[in-house]
C-alpha cells in the first residue's frame, strides 16, 4: 500500500494506491473519491459492545470502513475539519500510539484498534471518556485541527485537553485541575492532562470546542 499526504498544514488529506488484494481501514464517511473496482465493508473496533459504548459515550463512529480491491485502485480520504494529516509507522510488538477522540483517520490492515476508558475525570476533560489505542504493524494516520506541534517530552508537560491529539504510551498521564477549585473553575482552562515520562506527544494549534463556543453567539435561527 502506497500513500501520499497533500494539502498540509491547512487542508491535509491522504490518497492511497492499493495493489491487488491490499486494503486500508478508514474513518467512516471520510472518503473523498475512489476508483472503479474498489469494495467497501464496515468494521467494528473491538467487537459490537465496545463499539456501541464508544458511539454512545464517546461520540465516535460506530463503524469503520475497510476499502479493498481485487485488481488495483486508489482511494482518497479527508478529515471533517481543516488541519494537518500525520502518519506514524508502528513497528510491531510493543509499539503503540494513543489517540484522543476524533483524531483517528485511517490505518493499514496490520494495525489493531482498541478503545480504553480514560477514568472518571475524563468525562469532564474535553477529550471524551474513551481514547483509542493503535498497536501492531503498519501506518496509522491521524489529523489535527489547525497545525501540529510535536514535542519530545523528557520529564513533565501539562497540556490543555482541547489541544491534545496523540501520544506515545511511554508517557504516563493524569487528569487534574489547574490548582484550587477556584482556579480550575474560573481560569478558563478547566481540567488539564499532566504527562510524565519520556516520549513524543502531538498537539494541535487550535481546538474545535473553542471555535464552536466563539461561533455560537453568531448563529441565529
Residue frames as a rotation matrix with the C-alpha (Angstrom) as fourth column:
UNK 1
0.575 0.818 0.000 0.00
0.818 -0.575 0.000 0.00
0.000 0.000 -1.000 0.00
UNK 2
-0.624 -0.738 0.257 1.39
0.743 -0.662 -0.096 3.36
0.241 0.131 0.962 -1.05
UNK 3
0.465 0.795 -0.391 0.14
0.865 -0.502 0.006 6.67
-0.192 -0.341 -0.920 0.27
UNK 4
-0.569 -0.575 0.588 0.59
0.648 -0.754 -0.110 10.38
0.507 0.318 0.801 -0.37
UNK 5
0.139 0.548 -0.825 -0.34
0.875 -0.458 -0.157 13.19
-0.464 -0.700 -0.543 2.02
UNK 6
-0.574 -0.256 0.777 -1.13
0.645 -0.727 0.237 16.52
0.504 0.637 0.583 0.36
UNK 7
0.283 0.780 0.558 -2.63
0.324 -0.625 0.710 19.83
0.903 -0.020 -0.430 1.49
UNK 8
0.411 -0.182 -0.893 -0.72
0.908 -0.005 0.419 20.17
-0.081 -0.983 0.163 4.77
UNK 9
-0.960 -0.040 -0.277 -0.67
0.250 0.324 -0.913 22.13
0.126 -0.945 -0.301 7.00
UNK 10
-0.754 0.657 -0.021 -4.09
-0.591 -0.692 -0.414 23.72
-0.286 -0.299 0.910 6.42
UNK 11
0.325 0.907 -0.268 -6.13
-0.924 0.244 -0.295 21.26
-0.202 0.344 0.917 4.32
UNK 12
-0.655 -0.741 0.146 -4.48
-0.706 0.670 0.229 17.89
-0.268 0.047 -0.962 4.78
UNK 13
0.659 0.740 0.131 -5.80
-0.674 0.659 -0.333 14.76
-0.333 0.131 0.934 3.11
UNK 14
-0.421 -0.824 0.380 -4.30
-0.583 0.566 0.582 11.44
-0.695 0.023 -0.719 2.06
UNK 15
0.527 0.521 -0.671 -4.60
-0.848 0.372 -0.377 9.24
0.053 0.768 0.638 -1.02
UNK 16
-0.034 -0.459 0.888 -3.84
-0.430 0.809 0.401 5.51
-0.902 -0.368 -0.225 -1.16
UNK 17
0.081 -0.003 -0.997 -2.76
-0.951 0.300 -0.078 3.37
0.300 0.954 0.021 -4.10
UNK 18
0.188 0.120 0.975 -3.71
-0.635 0.772 0.027 -0.25
-0.749 -0.624 0.221 -3.48
UNK 19
-0.702 -0.400 -0.590 -2.36
-0.699 0.550 0.458 -3.28
0.141 0.733 -0.665 -5.30
UNK 20
0.058 0.753 -0.656 -4.47
-0.451 0.606 0.655 -6.38
0.890 0.258 0.375 -5.84
UNK 21
0.218 0.148 -0.965 -5.59
0.577 0.777 0.250 -7.83
0.787 -0.612 0.084 -2.52
UNK 22
-0.820 -0.545 -0.176 -4.49
0.474 -0.472 -0.744 -4.84
0.323 -0.693 0.645 -0.42
UNK 23
0.314 0.950 0.007 -6.81
0.722 -0.243 0.648 -2.91
0.617 -0.198 -0.762 1.89
UNK 24
-0.836 -0.462 0.295 -6.98
0.155 -0.716 -0.681 0.16
0.526 -0.524 0.670 4.12
UNK 25
-0.047 0.795 -0.605 -9.23
0.981 0.150 0.120 0.91
0.186 -0.588 -0.787 7.12
UNK 26
-0.788 -0.214 0.577 -10.59
0.244 -0.969 -0.025 4.46
0.565 0.121 0.816 7.30
UNK 27
-0.809 0.529 -0.257 -12.87
0.052 -0.371 -0.927 6.59
-0.586 -0.763 0.273 9.46
UNK 28
-0.226 0.816 0.532 -16.47
0.920 0.358 -0.159 6.22
-0.320 0.453 -0.832 8.30
UNK 29
0.742 0.668 -0.049 -17.60
0.593 -0.689 -0.417 8.99
-0.312 0.281 -0.908 5.98
UNK 30
0.286 -0.716 -0.636 -14.09
-0.084 -0.680 0.728 10.28
-0.955 -0.154 -0.254 5.18
UNK 31
-0.242 -0.389 0.889 -13.81
0.793 0.449 0.413 9.02
-0.559 0.804 0.200 1.58
UNK 32
-0.072 0.182 -0.981 -13.50
-0.316 -0.937 -0.150 11.83
-0.946 0.300 0.125 -0.99
UNK 33
0.419 0.299 -0.857 -13.03
-0.908 0.150 -0.392 9.69
0.011 0.942 0.334 -4.14
UNK 34
-0.105 -0.477 0.872 -12.24
-0.277 0.857 0.435 6.13
-0.955 -0.196 -0.222 -5.21
UNK 35
-0.604 -0.188 -0.774 -11.56
-0.793 0.048 0.607 4.39
-0.077 0.981 -0.178 -8.50
UNK 36
0.401 0.803 -0.442 -13.68
-0.848 0.507 0.152 1.69
0.346 0.314 0.884 -10.11
UNK 37
0.218 -0.240 -0.946 -13.49
-0.023 0.968 -0.251 -1.78
0.976 0.076 0.205 -8.63
UNK 38
-0.798 -0.478 0.366 -12.98
-0.338 -0.148 -0.930 -0.63
0.498 -0.866 -0.043 -5.04
UNK 39
0.086 0.812 -0.577 -15.05
0.347 0.519 0.781 -2.55
0.934 -0.267 -0.237 -2.48
UNK 40
-0.573 -0.208 0.793 -16.03
-0.584 -0.574 -0.573 -1.37
0.575 -0.792 0.207 1.00
UNK 41
0.130 0.627 -0.768 -17.23
0.413 0.670 0.616 -3.23
0.901 -0.398 -0.172 4.05
UNK 42
0.523 0.131 0.842 -17.98
-0.574 -0.676 0.461 -1.99
0.630 -0.725 -0.278 7.59
UNK 43
-0.177 -0.608 -0.774 -15.74
0.416 0.667 -0.619 -2.92
0.892 -0.431 0.134 10.52
UNK 44
0.889 0.429 0.158 -16.22
-0.006 -0.335 0.942 -2.67
0.457 -0.839 -0.295 14.26
UNK 45
-0.193 -0.940 0.280 -13.44
-0.483 -0.158 -0.862 -1.75
0.854 -0.302 -0.423 16.70
UNK 46
-0.869 -0.321 0.377 -13.17
-0.473 0.309 -0.825 -4.30
0.149 -0.895 -0.420 19.49
UNK 47
-0.774 0.618 -0.136 -16.48
0.622 0.783 0.015 -6.01
0.116 -0.073 -0.991 18.81
UNK 48
-0.126 0.852 0.508 -20.09
0.518 -0.380 0.766 -4.82
0.846 0.359 -0.394 18.93
UNK 49
0.616 0.430 -0.660 -20.37
0.777 -0.198 0.597 -4.00
0.126 -0.881 -0.456 22.65
UNK 50
-0.202 -0.788 -0.582 -17.18
0.747 -0.509 0.429 -1.93
-0.634 -0.347 0.691 22.71
UNK 51
-0.805 -0.090 0.586 -18.17
0.534 -0.540 0.651 -0.12
0.258 0.837 0.482 19.51
UNK 52
0.216 0.957 0.192 -21.62
0.623 -0.286 0.728 0.75
0.752 -0.038 -0.658 20.89
UNK 53
0.492 -0.110 -0.864 -20.09
0.798 -0.340 0.498 2.12
-0.349 -0.934 -0.079 24.10
UNK 54
-0.578 -0.810 -0.098 -17.67
0.663 -0.536 0.522 4.16
-0.476 0.236 0.847 22.04
UNK 55
-0.569 0.454 0.686 -20.51
0.519 -0.448 0.728 5.59
0.638 0.770 0.019 19.97
UNK 56
0.452 0.889 -0.072 -22.92
0.586 -0.235 0.775 6.34
0.672 -0.393 -0.627 22.82
UNK 57
0.761 -0.163 -0.628 -20.43
0.570 -0.294 0.767 7.51
-0.310 -0.942 -0.131 25.44
UNK 58
-0.144 -0.952 -0.270 -17.50
0.567 -0.303 0.766 8.76
-0.811 -0.043 0.583 23.43
UNK 59
0.510 0.437 -0.741 -19.15
-0.257 -0.745 -0.616 10.30
-0.821 0.505 -0.267 20.38
UNK 60
-0.580 -0.777 -0.244 -17.01
-0.530 0.132 0.838 8.27
-0.618 0.616 -0.489 17.98
UNK 61
-0.124 0.495 -0.860 -18.12
-0.935 0.233 0.268 6.43
0.333 0.837 0.433 14.83
UNK 62
0.517 0.388 0.763 -19.76
-0.629 0.777 0.031 3.06
-0.580 -0.495 0.646 15.47
UNK 63
0.767 -0.218 0.603 -18.21
0.487 0.810 -0.326 1.55
-0.418 0.544 0.728 12.33
UNK 64
-0.184 -0.792 -0.582 -15.03
-0.416 -0.473 0.776 2.00
-0.890 0.385 -0.242 10.34
UNK 65
0.859 0.444 -0.255 -14.83
-0.391 0.248 -0.886 1.34
-0.330 0.861 0.387 6.61
UNK 66
-0.098 -0.887 0.451 -12.40
-0.037 0.456 0.889 -1.15
-0.994 0.071 -0.078 5.05
UNK 67
0.683 0.246 -0.688 -11.65
-0.642 -0.246 -0.726 -0.49
-0.348 0.937 -0.010 1.38
UNK 68
-0.193 -0.726 0.660 -10.06
-0.069 0.681 0.729 -3.20
-0.979 0.095 -0.181 -0.77
UNK 69
0.385 0.273 -0.882 -9.63
-0.879 -0.183 -0.440 -4.13
-0.281 0.944 0.170 -4.42
UNK 70
0.671 -0.086 0.736 -9.23
0.118 0.993 0.008 -7.40
-0.732 0.081 0.676 -6.30
UNK 71
0.667 -0.448 0.595 -7.16
0.685 0.056 -0.726 -5.75
0.293 0.892 0.344 -9.03
UNK 72
-0.585 -0.763 -0.276 -5.63
0.811 -0.557 -0.179 -2.32
-0.017 -0.329 0.944 -8.30
UNK 73
0.343 0.765 0.545 -7.07
0.686 -0.600 0.411 1.06
0.641 0.234 -0.731 -7.47
UNK 74
-0.796 -0.575 0.189 -6.94
0.342 -0.686 -0.643 4.27
0.499 -0.447 0.742 -5.49
UNK 75
0.418 0.874 -0.246 -8.91
0.775 -0.202 0.599 5.95
0.474 -0.441 -0.762 -2.74
UNK 76
-0.647 -0.557 0.521 -8.55
0.188 -0.778 -0.599 9.38
0.739 -0.290 0.608 -1.13
UNK 77
0.272 0.699 -0.661 -9.84
0.888 0.082 0.452 10.42
0.370 -0.710 -0.599 2.29
UNK 78
-0.466 -0.353 0.811 -10.11
0.062 -0.928 -0.368 13.72
0.883 -0.121 0.454 4.15
UNK 79
-0.754 0.190 -0.629 -10.85
0.654 0.121 -0.747 14.63
-0.066 -0.974 -0.216 7.78
UNK 80
0.217 0.972 0.096 -14.01
0.969 -0.226 0.104 16.51
0.122 0.070 -0.990 8.68
UNK 81
0.922 0.095 -0.376 -12.22
0.204 -0.943 0.262 19.71
-0.330 -0.318 -0.889 9.75
UNK 82
0.759 -0.638 0.131 -9.22
-0.096 -0.309 -0.946 21.66
0.644 0.706 -0.296 8.36
UNK 83
0.678 -0.610 0.409 -5.76
-0.583 -0.108 0.806 20.90
-0.448 -0.785 -0.429 9.64
UNK 84
-0.189 -0.899 -0.395 -2.75
-0.978 0.208 -0.005 18.64
0.087 0.386 -0.919 9.30
UNK 85
0.920 0.359 -0.156 -2.74
-0.356 0.933 0.045 14.93
0.161 0.014 0.987 8.47
UNK 86
-0.032 -0.954 0.297 0.08
-0.995 0.058 0.078 12.87
-0.091 -0.293 -0.952 10.02
UNK 87
0.726 0.173 -0.666 1.32
-0.311 0.946 -0.093 9.32
0.614 0.274 0.740 9.70
UNK 88
0.026 -0.714 0.699 3.11
-0.973 0.143 0.182 7.18
-0.230 -0.685 -0.691 12.28
UNK 89
0.162 -0.068 -0.984 4.50
-0.533 0.834 -0.145 3.79
0.831 0.548 0.099 11.34
UNK 90
0.566 0.065 0.822 4.04
-0.775 0.382 0.504 1.13
-0.281 -0.922 0.267 14.02
UNK 91
-0.141 -0.838 -0.526 6.85
-0.915 0.314 -0.255 -1.45
0.379 0.445 -0.811 14.13
UNK 92
-0.092 0.140 -0.986 5.21
-0.042 0.989 0.145 -4.45
0.995 0.055 -0.085 15.71
UNK 93
0.380 0.298 -0.876 5.24
0.732 0.482 0.481 -5.92
0.565 -0.824 -0.035 19.23
UNK 94
-0.113 -0.381 -0.917 5.43
0.937 -0.347 0.029 -3.27
-0.330 -0.857 0.397 21.93
UNK 95
-0.974 -0.204 0.093 4.85
0.224 -0.894 0.387 -0.34
0.004 0.398 0.918 19.60
UNK 96
-0.064 0.994 -0.083 1.65
0.996 0.058 -0.070 1.66
-0.064 -0.087 -0.994 20.05
UNK 97
-0.907 -0.075 0.414 0.04
0.125 -0.988 0.096 5.07
0.402 0.139 0.905 19.69
UNK 98
-0.369 0.798 -0.476 -2.72
0.823 0.042 -0.567 6.57
-0.433 -0.601 -0.672 21.82
UNK 99
-0.774 0.175 0.608 -5.22
0.373 -0.650 0.662 8.87
0.511 0.739 0.438 20.12
UNK 100
-0.796 0.558 -0.234 -7.64
-0.107 -0.511 -0.853 11.41
-0.595 -0.654 0.467 21.56
UNK 101
-0.019 0.901 0.433 -11.27
0.611 0.353 -0.708 11.23
-0.791 0.251 -0.557 20.46
UNK 102
0.839 0.499 -0.219 -11.81
0.107 -0.546 -0.831 12.38
-0.534 0.674 -0.511 16.89
UNK 103
0.187 -0.868 -0.460 -8.13
-0.710 -0.443 0.547 12.19
-0.679 0.224 -0.699 15.87
UNK 104
-0.370 -0.366 0.854 -8.10
0.172 0.876 0.450 8.82
-0.913 0.314 -0.261 14.08
UNK 105
0.035 0.342 -0.939 -8.31
-0.858 -0.471 -0.204 8.92
-0.512 0.813 0.277 10.28
UNK 106
0.766 0.183 -0.616 -7.04
-0.536 0.710 -0.456 5.60
0.354 0.680 0.642 8.83
UNK 107
0.069 -0.797 0.600 -4.66
-0.755 0.351 0.554 2.67
-0.652 -0.491 -0.578 9.29
UNK 108
-0.441 -0.310 -0.842 -3.20
-0.792 0.576 0.202 -0.31
0.422 0.756 -0.500 7.49
UNK 109
0.494 0.744 -0.449 -4.79
-0.479 0.665 0.573 -3.77
0.725 -0.068 0.685 7.90
UNK 110
-0.036 -0.595 -0.803 -1.95
0.470 0.699 -0.539 -4.91
0.882 -0.397 0.255 10.21
UNK 111
-0.839 -0.200 0.505 -2.91
-0.269 -0.655 -0.706 -2.34
0.472 -0.729 0.496 12.85
UNK 112
-0.271 0.745 -0.610 -5.25
0.813 0.516 0.270 -3.33
0.516 -0.422 -0.745 15.70
UNK 113
-0.569 0.190 0.800 -7.50
-0.302 -0.953 0.011 -0.72
0.765 -0.236 0.600 17.30
UNK 114
-0.199 0.508 -0.838 -8.99
0.847 0.519 0.113 -0.85
0.493 -0.687 -0.534 20.78
UNK 115
0.238 0.349 0.906 -10.80
-0.163 -0.906 0.392 1.65
0.958 -0.241 -0.159 22.99
UNK 116
-0.487 -0.417 -0.767 -9.69
0.722 0.302 -0.622 2.40
0.491 -0.858 0.154 26.55
UNK 117
0.674 0.736 -0.063 -11.55
0.598 -0.495 0.630 4.15
0.432 -0.463 -0.774 29.35
UNK 118
-0.109 -0.783 0.612 -9.78
0.236 -0.618 -0.750 7.31
0.966 0.063 0.252 30.43
UNK 119
-0.746 -0.150 -0.648 -11.13
0.652 0.030 -0.758 7.38
0.134 -0.988 0.075 34.00
UNK 120
0.083 0.913 -0.400 -13.86
0.958 -0.183 -0.219 9.32
-0.273 -0.365 -0.890 35.78
UNK 121
-0.015 -0.128 -0.992 -12.39
0.170 -0.978 0.123 12.77
-0.985 -0.167 0.036 35.27
UNK 122
-0.886 -0.380 0.264 -12.14
0.294 -0.022 0.956 12.19
-0.358 0.925 0.131 31.52
UNK 123
-0.033 0.954 0.298 -15.90
0.997 0.051 -0.055 12.82
-0.067 0.295 -0.953 31.28
UNK 124
0.822 0.374 -0.429 -15.20
0.424 -0.906 0.021 16.47
-0.380 -0.199 -0.903 32.02
UNK 125
0.007 -0.977 -0.212 -11.77
0.428 -0.189 0.884 16.83
-0.904 -0.097 0.417 30.42
UNK 126
0.355 0.144 -0.924 -12.77
-0.658 -0.663 -0.357 17.73
-0.664 0.735 -0.141 26.86
UNK 127
-0.662 -0.631 -0.405 -11.06
-0.739 0.456 0.497 14.66
-0.128 0.628 -0.767 25.38
UNK 128
0.286 0.801 -0.526 -14.04
-0.742 0.532 0.408 12.36
0.607 0.274 0.746 25.95
UNK 129
0.540 0.007 0.841 -14.22
-0.753 0.451 0.480 9.31
-0.376 -0.893 0.249 28.23
UNK 130
0.751 -0.254 0.609 -12.52
0.341 0.940 -0.029 6.98
-0.565 0.230 0.792 25.74
UNK 131
0.130 -0.759 -0.638 -9.18
-0.811 -0.452 0.372 7.02
-0.570 0.469 -0.674 23.98
UNK 132
0.958 0.175 -0.225 -8.07
-0.283 0.688 -0.668 4.87
0.038 0.704 0.709 21.06
UNK 133
0.147 -0.929 0.339 -5.01
-0.508 0.223 0.832 2.57
-0.849 -0.294 -0.439 21.25
UNK 134
0.829 0.009 -0.558 -3.39
-0.533 0.312 -0.787 1.53
0.167 0.950 0.263 17.98
UNK 135
0.123 -0.795 0.594 -0.99
-0.546 0.445 0.710 -1.44
-0.829 -0.412 -0.379 18.06
UNK 136
0.704 0.100 0.703 0.58
0.361 0.802 -0.476 -3.86
-0.612 0.589 0.528 15.59
UNK 137
-0.473 -0.873 0.122 2.46
0.468 -0.132 0.874 -3.21
-0.747 0.470 0.470 12.37
UNK 138
-0.145 0.373 0.916 1.71
0.966 -0.148 0.213 -0.63
0.215 0.916 -0.339 9.72
UNK 139
-0.853 -0.218 0.475 0.83
0.217 -0.975 -0.058 3.03
0.475 0.054 0.878 9.26
UNK 140
-0.045 0.835 -0.548 -1.60
0.959 -0.118 -0.259 4.98
-0.281 -0.537 -0.795 11.45
UNK 141
-0.622 -0.072 0.780 -2.99
0.462 -0.837 0.292 8.22
0.632 0.542 0.554 10.02
UNK 142
0.046 0.630 -0.775 -4.43
0.968 -0.220 -0.122 10.89
-0.247 -0.745 -0.620 12.27
UNK 143
-0.091 0.055 0.994 -5.41
0.633 -0.768 0.100 14.52
0.769 0.638 0.035 11.96
UNK 144
-0.658 -0.143 -0.739 -5.28
0.681 -0.532 -0.503 17.78
-0.322 -0.834 0.447 13.87
UNK 145
0.635 0.731 0.250 -7.49
0.770 -0.623 -0.135 20.84
0.057 0.278 -0.959 13.94
UNK 146
0.868 -0.476 -0.141 -5.05
-0.464 -0.879 0.113 23.54
-0.178 -0.033 -0.984 12.83
UNK 147
0.249 -0.876 -0.412 -1.31
-0.611 0.188 -0.769 22.96
0.752 0.444 -0.488 12.57
UNK 148
0.818 -0.026 -0.575 0.58
0.344 0.823 0.452 20.30
0.462 -0.567 0.682 14.52
UNK 149
0.293 -0.769 0.569 3.11
-0.880 -0.450 -0.155 20.79
0.375 -0.455 -0.808 17.31
UNK 150
0.691 -0.158 -0.705 5.32
0.209 0.978 -0.015 17.76
0.692 -0.138 0.709 18.05
UNK 151
0.340 -0.571 0.748 7.21
-0.872 -0.489 0.023 17.66
0.352 -0.660 -0.664 21.33
UNK 152
0.057 -0.422 -0.905 9.62
0.217 0.890 -0.401 15.15
0.974 -0.174 0.143 22.79
UNK 153
0.691 0.304 0.656 8.82
-0.540 -0.387 0.748 15.05
0.481 -0.871 -0.103 26.50
UNK 154
-0.110 -0.698 -0.707 11.54
0.427 0.609 -0.668 14.21
0.897 -0.376 0.231 28.99
UNK 155
-0.989 -0.131 -0.070 10.19
0.116 -0.387 -0.915 14.87
0.093 -0.913 0.398 32.43
UNK 156
-0.306 0.930 -0.206 6.77
0.711 0.079 -0.699 16.52
-0.634 -0.360 -0.685 32.54
UNK 157
-0.978 0.129 0.165 4.41
0.027 -0.705 0.709 18.55
0.208 0.697 0.686 30.40
UNK 158
-0.440 0.882 -0.168 0.95
0.303 -0.030 -0.953 19.97
-0.845 -0.470 -0.254 31.15
UNK 159
-0.967 0.116 0.225 -1.44
0.214 -0.095 0.972 20.00
0.135 0.989 0.067 28.20
UNK 160
-0.431 0.893 -0.132 -4.82
-0.734 -0.432 -0.524 21.65
-0.524 -0.129 0.842 27.69
UNK 161
-0.337 0.297 0.894 -7.11
0.171 0.953 -0.252 18.75
-0.926 0.068 -0.372 26.81
UNK 162
0.704 0.696 -0.140 -8.57
0.025 -0.222 -0.975 20.54
-0.710 0.683 -0.173 23.79
UNK 163
0.457 -0.623 -0.636 -5.14
-0.884 -0.399 -0.244 20.68
-0.101 0.673 -0.732 22.16
UNK 164
-0.321 -0.591 0.740 -4.26
-0.519 0.764 0.384 17.02
-0.792 -0.261 -0.552 22.66
UNK 165
0.271 0.343 -0.899 -4.12
-0.953 0.228 -0.199 14.80
0.137 0.911 0.389 19.55
UNK 166
0.836 -0.070 -0.544 -1.93
0.007 0.993 -0.118 11.74
0.548 0.095 0.831 20.18
UNK 167
0.304 -0.783 0.542 0.93
-0.952 -0.274 0.139 10.48
0.039 -0.559 -0.828 22.35
UNK 168
-0.184 -0.481 -0.857 3.23
-0.370 0.842 -0.393 7.53
0.911 0.245 -0.333 22.83
UNK 169
0.734 0.616 -0.286 2.35
-0.015 0.435 0.900 5.06
0.679 -0.657 0.328 25.61
UNK 170
-0.148 -0.846 -0.512 5.75
0.784 0.215 -0.583 5.55
0.603 -0.487 0.632 27.27
UNK 171
-0.773 -0.010 0.634 4.19
-0.248 -0.915 -0.317 8.70
0.584 -0.403 0.705 28.69
UNK 172
-0.477 0.648 -0.594 2.02
0.876 0.404 -0.262 8.43
0.070 -0.645 -0.761 31.79
UNK 173
-0.685 0.282 0.672 -0.70
-0.089 -0.947 0.307 10.98
0.723 0.151 0.674 32.44
UNK 174
-0.499 0.668 -0.552 -3.28
0.843 0.225 -0.489 12.05
-0.202 -0.709 -0.676 34.95
UNK 175
-0.137 0.572 0.808 -6.20
0.480 -0.675 0.560 14.43
0.866 0.465 -0.183 34.57
UNK 176
-0.316 -0.043 -0.948 -6.20
0.926 -0.229 -0.299 17.21
-0.204 -0.972 0.112 37.14
UNK 177
0.797 0.604 0.008 -7.38
0.601 -0.793 -0.100 20.75
-0.054 0.085 -0.995 37.76
UNK 178
0.351 -0.649 0.675 -5.36
0.299 -0.606 -0.737 23.93
0.887 0.461 -0.018 37.48
UNK 179
-0.792 -0.574 0.210 -4.78
-0.056 -0.275 -0.960 24.03
0.608 -0.772 0.186 41.24
UNK 180
-0.834 0.550 0.038 -7.53
-0.081 -0.053 -0.995 25.09
-0.545 -0.833 0.088 43.60
UNK 181
-0.209 0.861 0.464 -11.22
0.866 0.383 -0.321 24.62
-0.454 0.335 -0.826 42.75
UNK 182
0.506 0.382 -0.774 -11.47
0.119 -0.919 -0.376 28.37
-0.855 0.098 -0.510 42.13
UNK 183
-0.331 -0.722 -0.607 -8.61
-0.603 -0.333 0.725 28.31
-0.726 0.606 -0.325 39.62
UNK 184
-0.844 0.023 0.536 -9.99
0.316 0.828 0.463 25.25
-0.433 0.560 -0.706 37.91
UNK 185
0.012 0.981 0.193 -13.49
0.874 0.083 -0.479 26.68
-0.486 0.175 -0.856 37.53
UNK 186
0.800 0.432 -0.416 -12.68
0.299 -0.889 -0.347 30.30
-0.520 0.154 -0.840 36.70
UNK 187
-0.167 -0.932 -0.322 -9.29
-0.067 -0.315 0.947 30.29
-0.984 0.180 -0.009 34.98
UNK 188
0.425 0.386 -0.819 -10.89
-0.832 -0.190 -0.521 29.27
-0.357 0.903 0.240 31.70
UNK 189
-0.468 -0.721 -0.511 -8.70
-0.848 0.530 0.029 26.17
0.249 0.447 -0.859 31.48
UNK 190
0.664 0.748 0.021 -10.76
-0.713 0.624 0.319 23.64
0.226 -0.227 0.947 33.44
UNK 191
0.724 -0.390 0.569 -9.11
-0.041 0.799 0.600 20.23
-0.689 -0.457 0.563 33.61
UNK 192
0.366 -0.701 -0.612 -5.70
-0.924 -0.196 -0.328 19.58
0.110 0.686 -0.719 32.08
UNK 193
0.968 -0.148 -0.205 -3.59
0.142 0.989 -0.045 16.49
0.209 0.014 0.978 31.41
UNK 194
0.493 -0.837 0.239 -0.30
-0.824 -0.361 0.437 16.25
-0.279 -0.412 -0.867 33.27
UNK 195
0.891 -0.237 -0.387 2.13
-0.044 0.804 -0.593 14.00
0.452 0.546 0.706 31.35
UNK 196
0.420 -0.823 0.382 5.28
-0.773 -0.105 0.625 12.50
-0.475 -0.558 -0.680 32.85
UNK 197
0.522 -0.328 0.787 7.96
0.325 0.930 0.172 10.22
-0.789 0.165 0.592 31.47
UNK 198
-0.479 -0.736 -0.480 9.73
-0.344 -0.346 0.873 10.14
-0.808 0.583 -0.087 28.14
UNK 199
-0.314 0.392 0.865 8.08
0.796 0.606 0.015 10.06
-0.518 0.693 -0.502 24.72
UNK 200
-0.981 -0.026 0.193 6.59
0.152 -0.719 0.678 12.07
0.121 0.694 0.710 21.88
UNK 201
-0.216 0.941 -0.260 3.32
0.604 -0.081 -0.793 13.97
-0.767 -0.328 -0.551 22.04
UNK 202
-0.743 0.081 0.665 1.32
0.596 -0.373 0.711 15.55
0.306 0.924 0.229 19.22
UNK 203
-0.334 0.598 -0.728 -0.65
0.488 -0.551 -0.677 18.76
-0.806 -0.582 -0.108 19.87
UNK 204
-0.049 0.384 0.922 -2.88
0.959 -0.240 0.151 20.93
0.279 0.892 -0.356 17.69
UNK 205
-0.896 -0.439 0.064 -2.66
0.415 -0.881 -0.226 24.71
0.156 -0.176 0.972 17.48
UNK 206
-0.529 0.801 0.279 -6.44
-0.726 -0.598 0.340 25.18
0.439 -0.023 0.898 17.57
UNK 207
-0.933 0.318 0.169 -9.24
0.161 0.789 -0.593 23.46
-0.322 -0.526 -0.787 19.45
UNK 208
-0.684 0.701 0.203 -12.61
0.350 0.072 0.934 22.71
0.640 0.709 -0.295 17.92
UNK 209
0.036 0.731 -0.681 -14.54
0.992 0.056 0.113 23.29
0.120 -0.680 -0.723 21.16
UNK 210
-0.390 -0.264 -0.882 -13.13
0.492 -0.870 0.043 26.80
-0.779 -0.417 0.469 21.49
UNK 211
-0.999 0.037 -0.015 -14.11
-0.031 -0.477 0.878 27.63
0.026 0.878 0.478 17.92
UNK 212
-0.365 0.925 -0.100 -17.64
0.663 0.334 0.670 26.34
0.653 0.178 -0.736 18.47
UNK 213
0.057 0.364 -0.930 -18.01
0.933 -0.350 -0.080 28.49
-0.354 -0.863 -0.360 21.60
UNK 214
-0.704 -0.376 -0.603 -16.73
0.169 -0.913 0.372 31.54
-0.690 0.160 0.706 19.72
UNK 215
-0.955 0.290 0.058 -19.08
0.034 -0.086 0.996 30.89
0.294 0.953 0.073 16.79
UNK 216
-0.518 0.817 -0.254 -22.28
0.849 0.528 -0.034 30.10
0.106 -0.233 -0.967 18.72
UNK 217
-0.283 0.482 -0.830 -23.32
0.372 -0.742 -0.558 33.73
-0.884 -0.466 0.031 19.52
UNK 218
-0.661 -0.043 -0.749 -23.38
-0.567 -0.626 0.535 34.44
-0.492 0.779 0.390 15.78
UNK 219
-0.929 0.347 -0.125 -25.67
0.186 0.733 0.655 31.51
0.319 0.585 -0.746 14.98
UNK 220
-0.602 0.799 -0.009 -29.30
-0.501 -0.386 -0.775 32.51
-0.622 -0.461 0.632 14.92
UNK 221
-0.669 0.427 -0.608 -32.28
-0.511 0.330 0.794 30.65
0.540 0.842 -0.003 13.61
